[in-house]
Amino acid sequence: MFTKVPQSVHKKCDFAEGGRRRTGEWKKRPCGFRRPVLKYNRIRTLLGVVIYVREKSCPAAEWTSAAAGASGLCLHHEIPGELLTDGIRSVDLEELYRQADVISLHCPLSEKNTGMINKQSIARMKDGVFLINTARGPLINEADLKEALESGKVGGAAVDVISREPAAADNPLLKAPNMIITPHIAWAPREARQRLMDITVENMKAYLDGRPIHVVNM
């Protein structure tokens, strides 16, 4: 759950308000973490997931199904009907903006969606909406997000990616209220790193067997 972060927490947290950037740690350790994160909490609210799924075996599809089971109704954009399960329904982006209490970005970056979170799209969201971005930094217009955080339109935001990494001193999000920035460590949980290795092995075996999977055509 994201909420307003007390000043005492900011002082204790290496990542809050660019703590790692100020100490130079991010530049020394680009991925930003020293050890796997072992636990995480699930929220029970209306979650809007912006995601693009190419095939049934895509791990993202499995993740969204699991998230729906724990969090109630989830909304998705561009997810095939056959991947939907109980508690998940597909909606267009406009409805997702209007209904979601929390919006989480998990989509590739393209010319079409660069800056998709901006002053205009934020205006269509619920007051106090929470925003999560573990996809790509340029999906968000950072100046517009800072303004929305200052006005309270966005209740809080947590991003693992920003437009330029490591963070530049003039990045507007570094001075935004109710803002959490982590230095590209969404893959830090032990489970995520194990899955990364498992999928790599699975890809190699499938390729050697003449049946490539998880193919990305550029």
N, C-alpha and C positions, 0 to 999 in steps of 0.2 A: 504494500500500500504506500502511495506517495502522499505526503502531507507537507505542511510548512516545516522547514528545517530550522530548529533553534540555532542561535548563534553559537551556543556551546558545542553543538554537534559539528558546525563548520570548523571550529578550532581544532577538534579532535580528528577530523577526517582528512587524510592525505589528499583525496581527490577533490574535495569541496572547493569551489571557487578557484580552481586551477592550482591547488596546493602543489601537485606534482610539477606543474609547469613552472611555478615560481622557484622551486628547489632545483630544477633542472633534471629531476629524476626521469621524467617522461622521455627526454632526449637520450638518456643513457639506456633506458629500458623501454623501447618503442611499444611493446605490448602491455606494459604497465603493471603487471602483477608478479608477485614473488612466489605465490603458491596457489593451488586451486581453491576456488570458493566451494565450500562443502554443502551449504544449505541455501534454500531460497523459499520465499513465501508466495502463496497463490492468493489472488484477490477474488472476492465474490461480488462482481458488479457487471455492468454491461460493457463488454470489451469489443472494440472494433479493430480488426486485424487487416491491414492493407498488405496483401500477399499475392504473389503470382506463382501458380503451381503448374508444372509441365507434365507430370506423370504421377501415377498412383504411388510409386515407391519413394516419392520425394519426402525427405524427413520433415519438411515444413508442414506437409499435410498431416502427418502423424502428430506433430506437436500441437497443431491447432485443434485436432480432435481431443487430445488429452487436456488441453486448456479449457475447452468447452465443458468437459465433464466436471472440472473443478470449479469453474467460474460462472456457470449458468449460460445464458444466451451469448453467443459470439456472432459478430457480423463480419463478413468477408467481402472482398472485392476481387473479381477475376479468379474465382476458385471453381473448378468443374463440379457439376451437380453430383457426380458419382462419388466424390470425396466427402460430401456432406453427411453428417451423422446427427443423431438426436441432439438438440440444443444448439445446432449450428445452422444458420441460414445465410444464403448469399444475397447481398444487396449491392446496389450501385454505390459509387463513392459519395454521392450527394446524401443518400440516406444514412450512410455510415457517419458522415460528418454530423448530421442532425441528431442521431440517436445515441451514439456511443458516449459513455462516461469517461472511458480511457481509450485512446487511439494509439495503436502500436504499429510502427512501420517495419515491414519485413520484405520489401520489394527491391528488385534491381533498380539501378539508376539509369534513366534514359533521357533523351531530349524532351520527351513528352511530359515526364513527371518531375523534372528539375524545378525546385522551388514550389512544389505542390502544396506545401504548408506555408501559407503566406497570409497577408492581411485579409484578403478576400475569403479564403477558405476557412480561416479561423473565425471570421464573423458568422459563418453558418454553423459553427459548432455550439454545443451547450456551454452556458456560462460555467466557469470553473472546471472545464475539461482538463484531463491530464494527458500529457503527450509523452510517448516513449519512442526513441529512434535507435534501433540497433542495426539499421540497414546501411545507408550512405548519408553522409553529412549534407551534401547539396540538395537533398530532398526538402530541406527546410530553409526558408529565408530567415536567417538568424536575426537580422535587425527587426523584422516583423514579429518574431517570437518574443524577443526581449520586450518589445512594446506591449504585447499581449500579457506577458507575465507581470509587467509593471502595473497594468490597468486592472489585473485580476480576471480578465476574460479567460486566460489559461491559468488554472489553479496551481499547476506545477509541471515541470518537465524534467525528464531524465534522458540523457543522450550518451551513447557510447561512441558516437562518431560525430565529427564536425566538418565544416567545409574545408578546413586546412589543418593537417595534423603534422607535427604537434601544434597545439594551439598558439596562434599569434597573439601578441600582447593586446592587440586592438580588437580581438574577437568580442562582439557585443554580448555573447552569452556568459562570458566570465564575470560580468557585473550585473547579470539579471537576477532578480529575486526568485526564491523557490525553484532554483535550478541546480540539478546535479549533473556533473560531467565526469565520465570515467574515460580513461585513455585507451579505447578500443580493446576492452577486455571481456566482451560478452561471451567469448569462447573459453573463459577461464574455469568454469565449473569442471570438476573431474569427469562428470558424465559426458559433457560436451567434447572434451578432449579425447575420451575413449571412443566416442561415436565417430569422431573425425578419423581416428586410426582404423576403426572397423570398416567405415565406408571406403577408405582408401584401399584396404585389402580386398574388399568386395569388388571394387572397380577393376583392380588389376586382375583378379581371378576371372571375372566376366570377360574382360578383353582378351585374355589368353585363351579362353574357351570359345572365342569367336562370337560372343553375344554382348557387345558393349552396352553398358547401362549408364544412367545419369549423364547422357551425352549432351553437351552444350554446343550448339552450332552457332558460331560467330558470323 
